[in-house]
Amino acid sequence: MDNELFIVIRHMTSDSRMISINTAMPQYKINQLKDKLFLKANEQDRDTCEWWLRLYKADFTKDDISRLTKAIEQI
């Protein structure tokens, strides 16, 4: 199941734009993060995939935003 979520996210085309709109983070930073987490990587754990989808669906928590901010700072 984890691999299926990873593949779905890998093939999404509007997720970076939607996450940018939902979180007010720059789209180019979201694109860089997606590239690192889903396009260069060969797999990702379920927690990371579910976190990305929460950001995409605007169903995120304060902790999700903190995690996003920290991940962007590490790019």
Helices and strands as residue ranges (DSSP letters): H 2-11, H 15-23, H 27-34, I 35-39, H 46-57, H 62-73
